[in-house]
Amino acid sequence: MEAKVSVAPPTAGSWAFEPKWDGFRAVMWSAPDPHIDSRSQKPLLRYFPELAPALDQLPAGTVLDGEIFIRTDDRLDFDRLSERLHPAASRVERLSREHPAELAVFDCLAWCGADLRDAPFDERRGHVLDALETLDAPWHLTPSTTDRARGLEWFDRFEAAGCDGIVCKDRTGPYLSGKRGMIKVKHRRFAQVVVGGYRLHKDGGIGSLLFGAYDGDGGLHFLGHCANFTAEERVAMLPRFQALHAESSFSGARVPGGPSRWNQSGGEYFAVQPLLVIKVSYDQMTNGRFRHAARFEQALPETSPKSCDLDQLVRPAGPGVSALLAEAG
């Protein structure tokens, strides 16, 4: 079951509120066929071999829904998690020893052979509590509350731990496999950034704008991209940016266009003179960059590019993952 995005938690109805984990969504199966699947039903134990013994703790015929996570300095570390998706088994094995993964459980789809997907969430949550009473590390219970105010407190309090929002679940509803039966409320912040390049769209015009902000050494640090433009806007924008072509714009260790873990061939982009400032909104930052595509909000032609520095980006402070897990009791 997936979630649809909302700007605020629901006020009407019967809801449970939980912190939104920043990890790999996973379904964990017990004997007679112990395995862990991703949301797209791809096997994950190949990349997280240290979690195989944890499945032996489950009663036979049990299926749990949750999240695989890794923490560094008591903060969720998505980059270390992503490093596991590597073809070399020796590398995966080494990383599993150096930074072992853990499991956060928030739903129960089957219990001792009984299919619970048609049962209401409150009943399924009861089985989650039953399961966690007998499970040891690396298993953890996700905090859950029926108090909307407390859910909103978690929304702010645990952002520094790595949680990027809260998830709202209908307490009377079934588990709707493959459907957006939950609601997620994610953090959204704004930044003024400088356009330093663009990529072309397969159908013509601008595909995406690449942008950054200035670091303390005066270099334009690449942050991410935005691509929420109409077909007409893509075509109209292209001549303007073609007139600003430059040899280079971004500096530093990470620039767009190079190979990455996800795209070994990289991707061609065209550098432009860093003259145009735009306002974007974003949800998460990871190691000095935006994790997901940002959203273009507006052009700021009167704003000086040099005023767009990295200091404007919010880095929340607060308790870590240990405090988050303590909320579960």
C-alpha positions, 0 to 999 in steps of 0.5 A, spaced: 500 500 500 502 506 498 501 513 500 498 520 496 501 527 498 497 532 502 499 539 505 496 537 512 494 531 516 486 529 515 482 532 521 476 528 520 475 521 520 479 516 525 486 516 523 493 513 526 499 518 525 506 515 524 513 518 522 515 517 515 522 513 515 527 515 510 529 508 508 527 502 503 520 500 503 520 492 504 515 486 506 518 481 510 516 474 509 517 468 515 518 461 514 516 457 510 519 461 504 523 467 508 525 473 504 525 480 503 521 484 497 522 491 495 516 495 494 516 493 486 517 486 489 525 485 487 529 481 492 533 485 497 536 480 502 542 479 496 544 486 498 542 486 506 545 479 508 545 481 515 538 481 515 536 474 514 537 471 521 532 476 523 527 472 519 528 466 523 525 470 529 518 470 526 512 465 527 511 461 521 506 464 516 507 471 518 508 477 513 510 484 516 511 491 512 516 496 514 522 499 512 530 497 512 534 503 514 541 504 516 543 510 521 550 514 522 551 518 528 544 516 530 541 519 524 538 515 518 543 515 512 540 514 506 546 514 502 549 508 506 543 504 504 544 506 497 551 504 497 548 496 498 545 496 491 552 494 488 553 488 484 559 485 487 557 481 493 564 482 497 563 489 497 556 488 500 558 483 505 563 488 507 558 494 508 554 489 511 559 488 517 561 496 517 554 499 517 549 493 519 542 495 517 535 495 521 528 494 520 522 498 522 515 495 522 509 498 521 504 493 519 502 486 519 499 483 512 499 476 515 500 472 522 501 465 523 498 463 516 492 468 517 491 473 511 490 480 515 489 485 509 482 485 509 482 487 517 482 494 519 489 497 521 487 497 528 487 490 528 493 489 524 497 494 528 495 489 534 499 484 531 505 488 530 505 489 537 504 482 538 510 480 534 515 486 536 514 483 543 518 477 541 523 480 536 530 482 538 534 487 534 535 488 528 527 489 529 524 495 531 517 498 532 514 504 529 511 509 533 504 510 532 499 515 535 491 517 534 493 524 537 493 528 531 497 534 535 502 529 537 503 526 530 504 534 528 509 534 533 513 528 531 513 532 524 517 537 526 521 534 532 524 528 528 526 531 521 533 532 524 533 524 525 532 523 518 524 523 518 521 527 512 514 527 514 508 523 517 504 518 514 496 518 516 493 511 516 485 510 516 484 506 522 478 502 520 481 501 513 484 495 510 490 494 507 490 496 499 495 493 496 498 497 490 493 503 491 494 509 495 490 508 501 495 512 506 496 519 506 503 522 507 505 529 509 512 531 507 516 537 509 517 542 503 522 548 503 524 554 499 530 556 496 533 561 491 538 558 486 542 560 480 541 556 474 547 553 471 545 549 465 540 545 462 538 538 459 534 537 453 527 534 453 526 528 448 520 531 445 524 538 444 525 544 448 528 544 455 527 538 459 530 540 466 534 546 469 540 545 473 541 549 479 546 551 484 548 555 490 555 559 492 559 555 497 564 559 501 569 559 496 565 562 491 564 556 487 557 554 484 555 548 488 550 543 484 544 542 488 539 539 483 534 540 478 527 542 476 523 539 470 515 541 472 514 545 465 509 545 460 511 543 453 510 550 451 514 553 456 520 548 454 520 550 447 519 558 449 525 557 454 530 554 449 533 560 445 534 564 451 538 559 455 542 557 448 544 564 448 547 563 455 552 557 453 558 557 457 564 552 457 562 551 465 558 553 470 558 548 476 565 547 480 567 542 486 567 535 486 560 533 484 557 536 478 552 534 473 553 530 467 558 525 470 556 517 472 553 516 478 550 509 482 544 510 478 546 512 471 553 509 469 553 513 463 552 520 466 547 524 462 549 530 457 548 537 459 549 544 457 552 549 461 550 556 461 552 563 464 550 563 472 546 569 471 538 567 472 536 566 479 529 562 480 525 560 486 524 552 487 521 548 493 524 541 495 523 536 500 530 533 502 537 534 502 542 529 502 550 530 503 549 537 500 544 536 495 537 535 493 535 528 494 529 529 489 527 533 483 525 540 486 519 544 483 520 550 480 516 556 483 518 563 479 523 566 476 527 572 480 530 576 475 531 582 480 535 578 485 543 577 484 546 570 483 551 572 488 546 572 494 544 565 493 549 561 498 548 555 501 547 558 508 540 559 506 539 551 506 535 549 512 539 544 516 534 542 522 536 540 529 533 535 534 533 528 537 536 522 533 533 515 531 534 513 538 529 518 541 524 516 535 524 509 537 523 511 544 516 514 542 514 507 541 515 505 548 
